[in-house]
Amino acid sequence: LAFFNNSLVCPDGWMASLHSCWYPVENRVTWTAASQFCSEHTWGGVRGRLLDAKTAVERSFVAPPSSGSDASYFSYFHTGLKRNASNNQWVWGDGTQPEVGAFYMGRPAPNCAALDTFTGTMVDVTCGLQ
């Protein structure tokens, strides 16, 4: 869940990174459920949306647990990157297109993208991935 602003003043318990405030939600849900959860939260009149982790710097703010049983549990985080059904093009939540080669597309069918926190790379995933 991320709120985008230029002030870098975030709600209590949230983290500031560049021009956004984000809060990692610890529930395993589908891309659609995660996107809906984000859109139901507002702060300062700004509606939340899934994280647009466009650069390596932005992706570095999301890191896996360092150890313990949860180390593999949170290896993927849903992002705002999704394939547009009408034109088959990938688009970020803010409406921009990703750079060519910005993420790994391993299978032809997936329409959503997640951040692999262990490698720091974007990967295409099925939208039903939890």
N, C-alpha and C positions, 0 to 999 in steps of 0.2 A: 504494500500500500504506500503510495507516495503522493505528496502534495508539492506542487511546483510553484515557487515564488522567488523573488529577488531579494527578500529581506533576510533570509537565513535565520529567522526567528521561528523556532518550531515548538509545537505543543510539548508539554512535559512528557518525558519518556520516549520522545522521538529523536531521531538522529538527523543532523544536518549534513548534506553532502552537496557541494557545489551550489546549485540553485534549487535544491529540493529538500523536502523533509520526508523521511521514510521511516516506516515501522514494519519490521519483518513479522508477519503473522505466522504463528507456529502451528497452525492447523494444516493438515494435508487435505487439499481440496482440488477440484478440477480447475482448469483455466477459466471456464465460464463462471464458476462459483467465486473464484478469487477476484475476477473482474467486477462482478456484481457487488461483492463485499466492499471493494474500493469505492465504487461509484455511490454507494450508500453513505459514505462518510465525507463530511465537509469540514473545513476549518478556515475561518476568515473569509467565507464565501467562495472558497475554492473547492471543487469536487475532486476527490481522490481518484487515482487510476493506478494501474499496474506500473511498475518501474520501467522506464525507458533507459536501459543500460547500454547506451550507444557506444561508449568509449571504454578503453581498458581502465582508465581512471575511475569512471563511474562503476564499472563492474568490480573494482577492487574494494569498494565500500561494503560489498556483500561477501562475507567470508563464512566458511563452515565452522562448526564448533571445533576446537582444537583437539579434543579427545573425548573419550567416553562413549557410551552407547548411542548417543545422538549424532555421532560424527558422520554416519552415512545417511541418517534420517533426513537431514536438510541439505542434501547434495544438489538439489535442483530447486530453483525459485522461478515461478512463472513471471514473465515479463510482458510488457505491453506490445510486443511484436507478434503480429498475426497475419496470416495470409488473407487477403481480400477475396471473398468468394466470387465477386462479380468480374474481376479482371485477373485473378490468380497472382497478384503482386503482393509482396510482403510490405507491411506498413506498420509504423510505430503508433502507439496510442495518441501521439500528438499530430498524427497525419503525415509525417515525413517518411520517406523510404530509407531503408538501411543502405549503407555503402556496399558496393559489390564486394563479395567475399568477407563480409562482416561476421558471418556465422557459418557453422558447419551444418550442411543439409545432408543427413545420412540416409534418409528414406524419402520416397516420392510422395507419400500420402499425408504426413502430418501437416496441420495448418496452424499450429501454435509454436511458440519458441520459449525456451527456458534458459536460465543462466546456470551452467554447471559451475558451482562455486569452488570445486576442487581444481579445475583447470582454468577457470576464468573465461571460458568460452561460451558463446551462445550456440545452442543446439536446437534443431527442430524436434518437436515432440507431438504426440497426439494430444488433442485438447482435453481428453479424458484422463491424462496422467495426474495422479494425486501425489 
